Amino acid sequence: MSNGDFTVKGVYLAFFYLVIVAFSEEFIFRGYLFTIIDQEYGFRIGIIVSGLLFGAMHGLLPTIIGNGSLADLFTNISSNLLGQGIVGGGLFALAYKKSGTLFVPILIHAILDYSSVLFG
């Protein structure tokens, strides 16, 4: 589990990252949002719009959880738009389109998220 942590907390963290976070984010941002935009406006626009929203969400949640200021919110969102947002979201969208299943980006997302727990 988390650094060999087989306690309830360690098992919960594994479940949380592998199931809750990766599944819900991929279902919302690739399975729903990207798919609708891709069908209506095309692949590139789908990546950009869903990626921007994906990145913004990754800046919004840490600010809320950390009780950050409006300046923190702006900094967190802007720092996540390109890397995690468009680039990361684009890679997940590409994996989704090429594989034809949401399982592939969910698995990749889960591994990436959980690796931060394992390796600090």
C-alpha positions as CSV (number, residue, x, y, z in Angstrom):
1,M,0.0,0.0,0.0
2,S,1.3,3.5,0.8
3,N,5.0,3.0,1.5
4,G,4.3,-0.5,2.8
5,D,1.5,0.9,5.0
6,F,-1.1,-2.0,5.3
7,T,-3.1,-0.2,8.0
8,V,-6.7,0.9,7.4
9,K,-5.3,4.3,6.4
10,G,-2.9,2.9,3.9
11,V,-5.6,0.7,2.3
12,Y,-7.9,3.7,2.2
13,L,-5.4,5.8,0.4
14,A,-4.8,3.2,-2.2
15,F,-8.6,2.8,-2.7
16,F,-9.0,6.6,-2.8
17,Y,-6.4,7.2,-5.5
18,L,-7.0,4.1,-7.5
19,V,-10.8,4.1,-7.5
20,I,-12.4,7.4,-6.3
21,V,-10.1,10.0,-7.8
22,A,-9.0,8.5,-11.1
23,F,-12.4,7.0,-11.9
24,S,-14.4,10.1,-11.1
25,E,-12.1,12.6,-12.8
26,E,-11.8,10.5,-16.0
27,F,-15.5,9.8,-16.1
28,I,-16.3,13.5,-15.8
29,F,-13.5,15.1,-17.9
30,R,-12.9,12.4,-20.6
31,G,-16.0,10.2,-20.5
32,Y,-18.5,13.0,-20.5
33,L,-17.0,16.5,-21.2
34,F,-14.3,15.6,-23.7
35,T,-16.6,13.2,-25.5
36,I,-19.3,15.8,-26.0
37,I,-16.9,18.5,-27.1
38,D,-15.0,16.1,-29.4
39,Q,-18.3,15.1,-31.1
40,E,-19.5,18.6,-31.5
41,Y,-16.2,20.6,-32.2
42,G,-13.5,18.1,-32.8
43,F,-10.6,16.4,-31.0
44,R,-8.3,19.4,-30.5
45,I,-11.0,21.7,-29.1
46,G,-12.1,18.8,-26.9
47,I,-8.6,18.5,-25.5
48,I,-8.2,22.2,-24.9
49,V,-11.6,22.9,-23.3
50,S,-11.7,19.8,-21.1
51,G,-8.0,20.2,-20.3
52,L,-8.5,23.8,-19.2
53,L,-11.3,22.8,-16.9
54,F,-9.4,19.8,-15.6
55,G,-6.4,22.0,-14.8
56,A,-8.6,24.6,-13.2
57,M,-10.2,22.0,-11.0
58,H,-6.7,20.8,-9.9
59,G,-6.0,24.4,-8.8
60,L,-9.3,25.0,-7.2
61,L,-9.5,22.0,-4.9
62,P,-6.1,22.5,-3.2
63,T,-7.0,26.2,-2.6
64,I,-10.3,25.3,-1.0
65,I,-8.8,22.5,1.1
66,G,-5.9,24.7,2.2
67,N,-8.2,27.6,3.0
68,G,-6.2,29.7,0.5
69,S,-6.8,33.3,-0.5
70,L,-8.0,34.6,-3.9
71,A,-4.4,35.2,-4.9
72,D,-3.6,31.5,-4.0
73,L,-6.5,30.4,-6.1
74,F,-5.3,32.4,-9.1
75,T,-1.8,31.1,-8.7
76,N,-2.9,27.5,-8.3
77,I,-5.3,27.5,-11.2
78,S,-2.8,29.3,-13.6
79,S,0.0,26.9,-12.7
80,N,-2.2,23.9,-13.4
81,L,-3.8,24.9,-16.7
82,L,-1.0,23.9,-19.1
83,G,0.8,21.0,-17.5
84,Q,-1.8,19.1,-15.7
85,G,-4.6,20.6,-17.6
86,I,-4.0,20.6,-21.4
87,V,-1.0,18.4,-21.6
88,G,-2.0,15.8,-19.0
89,G,-5.7,15.9,-20.0
90,G,-4.6,15.7,-23.6
91,L,-2.6,12.5,-22.9
92,F,-5.6,11.0,-21.1
93,A,-7.9,12.0,-23.9
94,L,-5.5,10.5,-26.5
95,A,-5.3,7.2,-24.5
96,Y,-9.1,7.2,-24.3
97,K,-9.6,7.8,-28.1
98,K,-6.9,5.3,-29.1
99,S,-8.0,2.5,-26.7
100,G,-11.8,3.1,-27.2
101,T,-12.3,2.6,-23.4
102,L,-12.2,4.8,-20.4
103,F,-10.4,2.0,-18.5
104,V,-7.0,2.9,-20.0
105,P,-6.9,6.6,-18.9
106,I,-8.4,5.6,-15.5
107,L,-5.5,3.2,-15.0
108,I,-2.9,5.6,-16.1
109,H,-4.4,8.4,-14.0
110,A,-4.6,6.1,-10.9
111,I,-0.9,5.0,-11.3
112,L,0.3,8.6,-11.6
113,D,-1.8,9.8,-8.7
114,Y,-0.8,6.8,-6.5
115,S,2.9,7.1,-7.4
116,S,3.0,10.4,-5.6
117,V,1.8,8.6,-2.4
118,L,4.3,5.8,-2.8
119,F,7.3,8.0,-3.7
120,G,6.4,11.2,-1.8
